[in-house]
Amino acid sequence: MKAEKIGTEIQRITHCQVLWDKYSRDFYSVDSSSYLVKPLVIVFPRNEKEIIKILRFASKKSIPVTPRGAGTGLVGSALGRGIILDLKNFDKIKVYPNYVQADAGVLRGTLDKKLEKDGKFFGPDPSVGPYCTVGGMIATNASGSHSLKYGSVIDNLIGVRIITSSGKTINLPSKSQFDNKILKMINRNVQKKFPHVSKNSCGYRLDKITKKTDLQKIIAGSEGTLGIIVSAKIKILPLPKKKILIILSYRNLEQAVIDSAKIVKLAPSALELIDKNIIEHIKFNFPTDTGCLLFVEFDKNIEKSKADLGKIITGTRIIKTLTKKDEVKKWWNIRNSALGFSLRGMTPNQSLPTLIEDAAVSVEKLVLLVDIIKKISKKYKLDIITYGHAGNGNLHIRPIIRNKNKKMMKKIAVEFFSKIIEIGGTITGEHGDGLARSEFVKLQYGNDVYSVFKKIKQEFDPKNILNPDKIITTKSNMAKNLKV
């Protein structure tokens, strides 16, 4: 069907705003990833009934439907060729003592402001901060700097309400027959084949489902492939009364990650890393031999933790010790702007594609991950920018590619992912599969687990209209549809 015909029909059955002009289609053809995929129409449903009508129409006509929050994802999860469902009208929030009920379109910044008034906060804190949405954070199983202590979205998701491709509204967890059916597909042998890492956004997180009251967790990281998230019940916590942020200077990555495995045993609330490629763009007088920074934060047992840290970091320098709220926030903004700083040194024919940028291993194996990065850098004669969540063993690795050499990109990805899986890691710790990594999900888990993923997808979305070719795919999309 043509865009105009689809748009006119959706307007007729729902009366909600529908766009299919060139400007709108171009705008929604990109997100924060390296990809460009032009949709047919963009729809802004106002309530669940309109979503149900849209999904039933799309299912009948076999038109793909891709839900979208703020478009801040890095792997093309929110891009699709059919109908884009922009959920910005789903913006209600209700705060309770230990949790919040929030609609999918609620912006993280709006949620933070509302919670702060009650002295509360939501643990996962993606670096895009105020600009992502609740639905997007759930769909990618977002994490962030403080997930070391407070977990990823999957660890904070109490319940979720979704609408499946057939137009059925489902609350997870529940006591329904549907829940029983999904639970029967998950067994211990399958769960044993998941990597032993603290963060993982690859595939469907069956390893986190041990009982019926865990079934909502199957939606965390599902990228809109199982159902349209309309609202969620998420855990909130009291804001810490005090914090201390200690910034350490290291000569190289190797020593920083060796120390990270020791520092993490002190239970910091955050342990982050940025390399020299980023440091050189920060306006601060660092020691001339600074090759890497660690950001170490404690929000409990501060004095003891500070003293214990001093015993570990004998071979490095303390650049800053910060306790004032504004100063702590300023330096966290520097860390969260790592990707932006990376882009400052780029030339017009260079790019930082999102291909191998999100691997996670156990923190004890970070030194092996750094070795893999060094070998790829040397083999392909590439500069590689490295930053990320050292405490979680989750580093963001950005090779600087000239002229978008697609053959090289694919070769690097296959080599890198194979080595990450060999050392027990995951190919994506927090950003998800999307267009960049879905073709490698089977490589990550093997046939047995992947076959269960396909059965689960079939149960939720029998006609395969919900964000097709994300997580489950037979196509190679990693090097396709890249922005020129």
Rosetta blueprint (number, residue, H / E / L):
1 M L
2 K L
3 A H
4 E H
5 K H
6 I H
7 G H
8 T H
9 E H
10 I H
11 Q H
12 R H
13 I H
14 T H
15 H L
16 C L
17 Q E
18 V E
19 L E
20 W L
21 D L
22 K H
23 Y H
24 S H
25 R H
26 D H
27 F H
28 Y L
29 S L
30 V E
31 D L
32 S L
33 S L
34 S L
35 Y E
36 L E
37 V L
38 K L
39 P L
40 L L
41 V E
42 I E
43 V E
44 F E
45 P L
46 R L
47 N L
48 E H
49 K H
50 E H
51 I H
52 I H
53 K H
54 I H
55 L H
56 R H
57 F H
58 A H
59 S H
60 K H
61 K H
62 S L
63 I L
64 P L
65 V E
66 T E
67 P E
68 R E
69 G L
70 A L
71 G L
72 T L
73 G L
74 L L
75 V L
76 G L
77 S L
78 A L
79 L L
80 G L
81 R L
82 G L
83 I E
84 I E
85 L E
86 D E
87 L L
88 K L
89 N L
90 F L
91 D L
92 K L
93 I E
94 K E
95 V E
96 Y L
97 P L
98 N L
99 Y E
100 V E
101 Q E
102 A E
103 D E
104 A L
105 G L
106 V L
107 L E
108 R H
109 G H
110 T H
111 L H
112 D H
113 K H
114 K H
115 L H
116 E H
117 K H
118 D L
119 G L
120 K E
121 F E
122 F L
123 G L
124 P L
125 D E
126 P L
127 S L
128 V L
129 G H
130 P H
131 Y H
132 C L
133 T E
134 V H
135 G H
136 G H
137 M H
138 I H
139 A H
140 T H
141 N L
142 A L
143 S L
144 G E
145 S L
146 H L
147 S H
148 L H
149 K H
150 Y H
151 G L
152 S L
153 V H
154 I H
155 D H
156 N L
157 L E
158 I E
159 G E
160 V E
161 R E
162 I E
163 I E
164 T L
165 S L
166 S L
167 G L
168 K L
169 T E
170 I E
171 N E
172 L E
173 P L
174 S L
175 K L
176 S L
177 Q H
178 F H
179 D H
180 N H
181 K H
182 I H
183 L H
184 K H
185 M H
186 I L
187 N L
188 R H
189 N H
190 V H
191 Q H
192 K L
193 K L
194 F L
195 P L
196 H L
197 V L
198 S L
199 K L
200 N L
201 S L
202 C L
203 G L
204 Y L
205 R L
206 L H
207 D H
208 K H
209 I L
210 T L
211 K L
212 K H
213 T H
214 D H
215 L H
216 Q H
217 K H
218 I H
219 I L
220 A L
221 G L
222 S L
223 E L
224 G L
225 T L
226 L L
227 G L
228 I E
229 I E
230 V E
231 S E
232 A E
233 K E
234 I E
235 K E
236 I L
237 L E
238 P E
239 L L
240 P L
241 K L
242 K L
243 K L
244 I E
245 L E
246 I E
247 I E
248 L E
249 S E
250 Y E
251 R L
252 N L
253 L H
254 E H
255 Q H
256 A H
257 V H
258 I H
259 D H
260 S H
261 A H
262 K H
263 I H
264 V H
265 K H
266 L H
267 A L
268 P L
269 S L
270 A E
271 L E
272 E E
273 L E
274 I E
275 D E
276 K H
277 N H
278 I H
279 I H
280 E L
281 H L
282 I L
283 K L
284 F L
285 N L
286 F L
287 P L
288 T L
289 D L
290 T L
291 G L
292 C E
293 L E
294 L E
295 F E
296 V E
297 E E
298 F E
299 D L
300 K L
301 N L
302 I H
303 E H
304 K H
305 S H
306 K H
307 A H
308 D H
309 L H
310 G H
311 K H
312 I H
313 I L
314 T L
315 G L
316 T L
317 R E
318 I E
319 I E
320 K E
321 T E
322 L E
323 T L
324 K L
325 K H
326 D H
327 E H
328 V H
329 K H
330 K H
331 W H
332 W H
333 N H
334 I H
335 R H
336 N H
337 S L
338 A H
339 L H
340 G H
341 F H
342 S H
343 L H
344 R L
345 G L
346 M L
347 T L
348 P L
349 N L
350 Q E
351 S E
352 L L
353 P L
354 T L
355 L L
356 I L
357 E L
358 D L
359 A L
360 A E
361 V L
362 S L
363 V H
364 E H
365 K H
366 L H
367 V H
368 L H
369 L H
370 V H
371 D H
372 I H
373 I H
374 K H
375 K H
376 I H
377 S H
378 K H
379 K H
380 Y H
381 K L
382 L L
383 D L
384 I E
385 I E
386 T E
387 Y E
388 G E
389 H E
390 A H
391 G H
392 N H
393 G L
394 N E
395 L E
396 H E
397 I E
398 R E
399 P E
400 I L
401 I E
402 R E
403 N L
404 K L
405 N L
406 K H
407 K H
408 M H
409 M H
410 K H
411 K H
412 I H
413 A H
414 V H
415 E H
416 F H
417 F H
418 S H
419 K H
420 I H
421 I H
422 E H
423 I L
424 G L
425 G L
426 T E
427 I L
428 T L
429 G L
430 E L
431 H L
432 G L
433 D L
434 G H
435 L H
436 A H
437 R H
438 S H
439 E H
440 F H
441 V H
442 K H
443 L H
444 Q H
445 Y H
446 G L
447 N H
448 D H
449 V H
450 Y H
451 S H
452 V H
453 F H
454 K H
455 K H
456 I H
457 K H
458 Q H
459 E H
460 F H
461 D L
462 P L
463 K L
464 N L
465 I L
466 L E
467 N L
468 P L
469 D L
470 K L
471 I L
472 I L
473 T L
474 T L
475 K L
476 S L
477 N L
478 M L
479 A L
480 K L
481 N L
482 L E
483 K L
484 V L
